[in-house]
Amino acid sequence: MHRSSPSRRSVAGFTLLEVVFTVVMLGVLAKFAMMKLVTPATMTLPAQAQSLADLIRRAQSLAVVRGQRMSVSVATAGANGRLAIACVASAPCITDSSLTVGQGAAVGSASTIFFNSLGQPVNSTGAALASDTSFTLSYGSATYTVTVAALTGRVSVSP
């Protein structure tokens, strides 16, 4: 009697190589889809808002160290706007500090804040502020606000 060798049964399913290849391809496609959905401006907006807060803190520190009034103002509002530190006194003053936002992020309307020699926020005449001062950065529907507290001069960032 002739016995046939045990035949290989056909097995339903995928090989390990096919599964690994499919997962890798899905990962690559997801990466490209994510790059289309998230723009560089929305990814960097929190970092740019923090840089603006750092610029304001620098002006506050310079006012204390130099013993003179300093200001932070919006030099250019709108997309890719610019903010700068300046001395209020007419004495020679080199601050070389400014911030230009990039990636299409927009700086809100013109706003200026002054710091006296004690680092306290004041208005253009040197009187204490009555309310907080805010600077806004936005891109699309995302907006970050950098606020300087009128009484204490505390700088905070909020989405």
C-alpha positions in Angstrom: 0.0 0.0 0.0 1.3 3.2 -1.0 1.2 5.9 1.6 1.4 9.4 0.5 3.5 11.7 2.5 1.6 14.0 4.8 0.6 16.9 2.7 1.1 20.4 3.9 -2.2 21.9 4.8 -2.9 25.3 3.6 -2.9 27.7 6.5 -5.0 30.9 6.4 -3.4 34.1 7.6 -0.4 36.3 7.0 3.3 35.7 7.3 5.3 37.7 9.8 7.1 39.5 7.0 3.8 40.6 5.5 2.6 42.0 8.9 5.9 43.8 9.5 5.8 45.3 6.1 2.2 46.5 6.5 2.9 48.1 9.9 6.0 49.9 8.5 4.0 51.2 5.5 1.2 52.5 7.8 3.7 54.3 10.0 5.2 56.0 7.0 1.8 57.1 5.7 0.8 58.3 9.1 4.0 60.4 9.3 3.2 62.1 6.0 -0.4 62.7 7.0 0.7 64.2 10.3 3.1 66.6 8.5 0.2 67.9 6.4 -2.1 68.4 9.4 0.4 70.1 11.7 2.2 73.2 10.4 5.5 74.5 11.8 3.9 77.6 13.2 1.5 75.7 15.4 4.3 73.5 16.7 6.5 76.5 17.5 3.9 78.9 18.8 4.3 77.9 22.4 8.1 78.3 22.1 7.8 81.7 20.5 5.4 82.8 23.2 8.0 81.7 25.8 10.7 83.6 23.9 8.5 86.8 24.1 8.1 86.3 27.8 11.9 85.9 28.1 12.4 89.1 26.1 10.1 91.0 28.5 12.0 89.5 31.5 15.3 90.6 30.0 14.0 94.2 29.7 12.9 94.1 33.3 16.3 92.9 34.4 18.1 95.5 32.2 16.0 98.2 33.9 17.2 97.1 37.3 20.8 96.5 36.4 21.2 99.7 34.5 19.1 101.8 36.8 17.1 103.3 34.0 13.7 102.9 32.3 13.4 100.3 29.6 10.5 99.5 27.2 9.3 96.5 25.3 7.2 97.4 22.3 5.7 95.9 19.2 7.9 97.3 16.4 6.0 95.5 13.6 2.6 94.0 14.2 1.1 91.2 12.1 2.5 88.1 10.5 6.2 87.6 11.3 6.1 90.6 13.6 8.9 92.0 15.6 9.2 93.2 19.3 12.1 95.2 20.6 13.7 96.4 23.8 14.6 100.1 24.0 15.9 102.6 26.5 13.6 105.4 27.5 16.4 107.8 28.5 18.3 109.7 25.9 21.6 108.4 27.2 23.5 106.0 25.0 21.9 102.6 25.3 22.7 99.4 23.5 20.2 96.6 24.1 20.6 94.6 20.9 17.6 92.6 22.0 14.7 92.0 19.8 12.4 89.1 18.8 11.1 88.4 15.3 8.4 85.7 15.3 8.6 83.3 12.4 6.7 80.6 10.6 3.8 83.0 9.8 2.9 83.5 13.5 1.3 86.9 14.0 2.0 89.5 16.7 -1.1 91.3 18.0 -1.8 95.0 17.8 0.8 97.5 19.0 1.4 97.4 22.7 4.2 98.9 24.8 5.2 98.3 28.4 7.8 100.2 30.4 9.8 99.2 33.4 11.3 101.6 36.0 14.7 101.2 37.6 13.1 98.9 40.2 11.8 96.5 37.5 8.2 97.5 38.1 5.9 97.9 35.2 4.9 101.6 34.6 3.2 103.6 31.8 5.0 106.1 29.5 4.9 108.8 32.2 6.4 106.6 34.9 3.2 106.1 36.9 2.1 102.6 38.1 0.0 100.6 35.7 -3.8 100.4 36.5 -4.2 97.1 34.6 -2.2 94.2 33.2 -0.5 94.5 29.8 -0.8 91.7 27.3 0.9 90.7 24.1 -0.6 88.1 21.8 0.9 85.7 19.3 -1.4 83.7 17.0 -1.5 81.4 14.1 -4.8 80.2 12.7 -7.1 79.3 15.6 -4.2 79.0 18.2 -3.4 82.0 20.3 -0.9 82.5 23.1 -1.0 85.5 25.4 2.0 86.9 27.3 0.7 88.9 30.3 2.7 91.3 32.5 0.9 91.8 35.9 0.5 95.5 36.7 1.2 95.2 40.4 4.1 92.7 40.6 5.6 92.7 37.0 5.2 88.9 36.9 5.4 87.7 33.3 3.2 84.7 32.4 2.3 82.8 29.2 -1.1 81.2 28.7 -2.7 79.5 25.7 
